[in-house]
Amino acid sequence: MFDRCNDKALTVVSMCDDVPPAPERRSEARNLSILKAAILRSALGEELCLVRNISRGGLMAHIFSELEVGDPVKIEFRSSKIVRGRVVWRQPELMGVRFSQFIDIAEVLTEPKPRSGHAARAPRVAVNVPARLRSGGRYQAAALGNISQGGARIYLSEPDRLGDDVVLSVVGLPVLTGSVRWRDDTSAGIVFSELLAFEDVGRWISSHNIGVPPQLAE
């Protein structure tokens, strides 16, 4: 399940119990493996993070908010497992977290099998941002309910006028083209034609979720 630490496609997994240390030089930070996206919840709000290194006792992650040493956090992985901990070191755009208790790494990182015909869904972060939707040559007001690199949930003012192909406009993001995966009486799930760059969507989410903190259970 876990490849060598020098495989640039995968999060580095350590079998020790210590929190992964901060990189000592900029070159080391560039060489770390990156893949596992997760949802980070803190008193500052909800954002996406990239888990670069993980052990039974903690992790190192790329983040976009201004968390400080001592802040409590919750991290939700694509496995739906939620891990609690506290920030124990910070560097620009990097943090180290010590877990509240040791984890089963395989259980936390094992992702659910995608439904037949669908790719595994990337982590989506809840937002509440006005948007504009074009579908079938018509425009309508909408609200963005959640977003990931690959898709979003949108709430519609005129759901009966929604076609299969859409163009979504949100301030601060590029124009997003996509198709409807599902719909109900008030909202729809959109799959983007192209993935958003993680850096772009991560920074955008962080800037829009500041001041809207989720509940953090100790």
N, C-alpha and C positions, 0 to 999 in steps of 0.2 A: 504493500500500500504506500509506503514512504520511500521515495527515491533518495539518492545521495544528496548531501547538503549543497553540492556544487551544481545541482541541476537547476538552471535559472528559471524553469517553468513552475517550480513548486515552492510552497512555503517551507522553510527550514524547520525540521522537527528534531528536538533534542530529547534524549531519554533521561537527562538529569532532572533534578527537582528545582534548580535555581531559576530565578527570573533571568531571561536573556539579557546580557549586558548591552549597554549603549555602544555603538560603533566608535572606535577611537579616532578614525580618520575618515575624511570624506570619501576616499577611494573605497574603503570597506563598505560604506553605506551604499555606494553605487553597485557593488557586487553582490548584495544580498538578494536571495530569491524572493519572488513576489507572485502570489496567486490568490490566496484565500481572502476574498472580500467578506466582511461581516458588518453588522449594524452595531454601532457604539452608542450607548445611552449614558448620559451624565446629567448633572445639574444644569449644564449649558444647553442641553437639547439632545437631539438625535442626529447622527451623521453616519456616513460610510467610513470604514477604515480598512486598511490592507494589513493583514497579519503577515509579518515578514519572518518571524521566528517564534516558535512555541515550544514549551516544555510542560511537564506535569504541574509545575508550580507557577508558571507565568508566561507572558508573551511580550514581544516587541511589535509595535504596529505603527504604520504611517497614518497620521491624523491631520485634520485641518482646523480644529478648534484650539482654544487657548487653555486647555486643561493644565492644572498645576499638581505638583507632588502632594500626595495625600488625598486627592479627590477620589471619591468612590465612583466606580463605573460598572456597567453591565455590558457584556458583549454577546450578541446573538449570532451564532454561526448558521450556515446554510443547512446544517443538520437539525435546526430548530433548538439545539441545546443552548442554554443561556448560562454564562459563567460570570460570577461576580468577583470583583477585586478592587485594588486601589493602585493609583499611579505611584510608582516608587522612583522614577527618574524621568526627566524630560530633556529633549534636544529639539531644535527647530524641526517641526513636522514629524517627530518621532516620540514615542513614549514607551516606557516599560511598566507593565502591570504585574503585581503579585496577586495570584488568585486567593480567594478566601479559603479554599481547600484544594487539595490535589485533584486533578481531573484524569479521566480516562481519555487519552489523546485520540485513540482510534474511534471511540464513541462520539467525541465532539466533532471530529473532522470528517466522518463518514457522511456523505450527502445522500439524501433520499433519491431513489431511482426516478427519473423523469417519466411523466405520462407518455404513453405510446404516441409517437409522432411529434413530440415537443421536446425542445432542449430544456435542461434544468434551468429554472428561473433564478436570476441573480437577486441578491438581497435588495429589497425595496424599502425605502425610508418614507414614513408618513410626512406629508407637507400639506399646506393649505394656501395655495397661490393661484391668483386669477390667471386665466389662459384664454386663448382664442382658437377655435377649431374650425377648419374648413373641410367640408365633406360633400361630394357631389355638386361642387360649385356654389354651395351655400356656406355662409359663416354663422357661427353662433357662439355666445359666451359660454365659457366652461370654467371649471376649477380643477386644478391638479391636486389629486388626493394622495398619491404616492408616486415615487419614481425610482428607477434603477438605471444602470447603463443600458439596459435592453428594452425597457418598456415603462408603462405608467398606467395608473388608474385615473380616469377623468370623470368628473361630475358634469352633467349636461343641462343646459337650459331648455333644449328641444331634442330630447332623445329619439323621438320618432323620425327625425330627419337625419339620423346617422347612417351613413353608407359603410361599405366595407373598407374603403381606403380613406385615410385622413391625413391632414397636415395640421400640426399643433404648433402654436406660437406662444412662447413663454418668455417674459422679459429676463434677460441674462443668459439665455440658452440659445443655441442655434435653432433654426427652424427644423422641426422634427417631422419627418414623414413616416408613416407606418400603416398597419392594418389592424382591424378589430379582431381580437381573439375571442372575446365574450362580451355580452351586454345584458343589462337588465332595465328596469323602468327608470332609473335615475343616473346610471353610470355605465362605463365600459372599460374593458381592459385593452390597452393598445400595445402592440409589439412594434418597436422601431425598425425601420428598414436597415439602419446601421447603428452599431453600438456607439454610445457616447464615450468619449475619453474619460477614464476614471478620474483623472485630475480635475477635469472640467466639472463633472457632475458632483464630485466630492466637495469641491470648494463652493459650488452653488448651493448645495444642500446646507452646508455649514453656515453660510451667510444668511440663509432664510430661516433656519431653525433656532438661531440664537434668541433667547428670551422665551422660548416655548418648551420648557423642560418637561420630560416625562416623569412619571413616578419612579423613584429609585428605592427599592426595598433593600435594607441592609442585610 
